[in-house]
Amino acid sequence: MRHLLAVLLFATAAWPALAQGPQRDLQVELRQVEEGGGGYVVGTRPQAPLMPPQQLQVRNGSQGRVSFTQAMPLQWVQSAQAAGPLSGAGVKQQLIWLQAGQQLSVRPRWPGGRQAVTVELEVQTADVVPRPGAELPTQARSAIATTVQAPLGEWVTIARSGQSMPRGSYSSEGASQRPRLLQLRVTTP
């Protein structure tokens, strides 16, 4: 009975380590590609640049982040005072910083071997929204989260934008309408 209890204690103590998978680094890659299609697009507007490939190394089960953000300074007049009999005119200004962009968080969980990697993804977006007639713009924030299964070493599409052109068609629509795919790949370095 004592031997059986010792085996059960060892198995339950080792179970969390086995459930997490091997303790090693994983390489998570993100890229944006244009979806191949049979149509042709002709336009005078330049194409918007694709996101350059991003790579980050993350410990199995840990979280990594990629940020595409920019801080924008905004100087505004807080108050103005006209010249009076005992004082001069004055303007009081203030500088504030607004954030815009996206942050992508990834948490890969790989059980080991040739099994697929479970990747938890979260995208947080911050945008500056102008308000005509108001003193300052507002900050709009949103977040979305999902989980995908990715075979180890294979590109997996996690998001798609734009519209497909039917095969053999011609269009003068802007080139920005071509479908773009956001893809993810997890490898062992």
HELIX and SHEET records of a PDB file:
HELIX    1   1 ARG A    2  GLN A   20  1                                  19    
HELIX    2   2 ALA A  175  GLN A  177  5                                   3    
SHEET    1   A 4 GLN A  54  ARG A  59  0                                        
SHEET    2   A 4 ASP A  25  GLU A  34 -1                                        
SHEET    3   A 4 ARG A 180  THR A 187 -1                                        
SHEET    4   A 4 VAL A 156  SER A 161 -1                                        
SHEET    1   B 2 TYR A  40  VAL A  41  0                                        
SHEET    2   B 2 TYR A 170  SER A 171  1                                        
SHEET    1   C 4 GLY A  64  GLN A  81  0                                        
SHEET    2   C 4 GLY A  90  ARG A 109 -1                                        
SHEET    3   C 4 VAL A 117  VAL A 129 -1                                        
SHEET    4   C 4 THR A 138  ALA A 150 -1                                        
END                                                                             
